Amino acid sequence: MRINEIGSRPRMRLVFLIGGCILIGILLTLGVLAATGMLARGNRQAMIHEQGSAVMPFDLDRTTHVFKSTEIGGIETVIAKDPADSQQIGLIQQHLEHETMRFRDGDFGDPASIHDTGMPGLAELAAGAPKFTFSYAALPNGAQISYETNDPRLIDALHRWFAAQLADHGHDAMGQ
């Protein structure tokens, strides 16, 4: 038995060495992801997805947000991934029409509750709402809100807000 004990010690050391190397590799990978923001970004996107589901009546997995910056503002579109999904399309249209009315009053409470009040551009948009023209349009596969202003400061705030939403929504959104 003493011979087996001696023979097993080098194997145990080898197992611990390999396990230690794997653990170090995992920790280094997590460190790189955290340092580049990829780990936090993934966690934030999951949090945004969950909070968005509490605010938006449509299913984020069955829809896509599209943010298009323009010279005079931008266009936010939400479309159903399945153009025949009339339930999602109706929910999108209802929500964006309601949000357009709220934005006209400077009420950006829903985006703030999803993304937080410190979201880039959000405070400027709420304060500058009277200088915007917000237009709602129903689309065959969803709806859109157009944001227009001639104030360069507000255009910049809107573009920053769109960029922050793109980052936060991850695979649920796309830019144009």
Residue pairs with C-beta under 8 A, 6 or more apart in sequence:
30 39
33 39
34 40
41 167
41 170
42 170
44 168
45 168
45 169
45 170
45 171
45 172
48 114
48 115
48 168
48 169
48 170
49 60
49 169
49 170
49 172
51 113
51 114
52 60
52 114
52 169
52 172
53 59
53 60
55 110
55 113
55 114
56 95
56 110
56 114
57 91
57 94
57 95
58 78
58 80
58 88
58 91
58 92
58 95
59 88
60 169
60 172
61 172
62 80
62 81
62 82
62 85
62 88
63 78
63 79
63 80
63 81
63 88
63 92
63 142
63 172
64 78
64 79
64 81
64 172
64 173
64 174
65 76
65 77
65 78
65 165
65 169
65 172
65 173
65 174
66 75
66 76
66 77
66 78
66 79
66 173
66 174
66 175
66 176
67 74
67 75
67 76
67 77
67 162
67 163
67 165
67 166
67 173
67 174
67 175
67 176
68 74
68 75
68 76
68 77
68 175
68 176
69 158
69 159
69 162
69 175
71 155
72 148
72 149
72 150
72 155
73 132
73 146
73 147
73 148
73 149
73 154
73 155
73 158
74 146
74 147
74 158
74 159
74 162
75 144
75 145
75 146
75 147
76 96
76 144
76 145
76 147
76 162
77 139
77 142
77 143
77 144
78 92
78 95
78 96
78 142
78 143
78 144
79 92
79 139
79 141
79 142
80 88
80 89
80 92
80 141
80 142
82 88
83 89
83 140
83 141
88 142
89 140
89 141
89 142
92 142
92 143
93 138
93 142
93 143
95 143
96 136
96 142
96 143
96 144
96 145
97 136
97 138
97 143
99 110
99 145
100 134
100 135
100 136
100 145
102 108
102 109
102 110
103 125
103 129
103 132
103 134
103 145
103 147
104 129
104 132
104 134
105 129
106 126
106 127
106 129
106 130
107 126
108 122
108 125
108 126
111 119
111 122
111 161
111 165
112 119
112 122
114 168
115 122
115 164
115 165
115 168
117 123
119 161
119 164
120 157
120 160
120 161
120 163
120 164
121 156
121 157
121 158
121 159
121 160
121 161
121 162
121 164
122 161
124 153
124 154
124 157
125 132
125 154
125 157
125 158
125 161
128 149
128 151
128 153
128 154
128 157
131 149
131 150
131 151
131 154
132 147
132 148
132 149
132 154
133 146
133 147
133 148
133 149
134 145
134 146
134 147
135 145
135 146
135 148
136 143
136 144
136 145
137 143
137 144
137 146
147 158
149 155
149 158
162 175
163 175
165 173
166 173
166 174
166 175
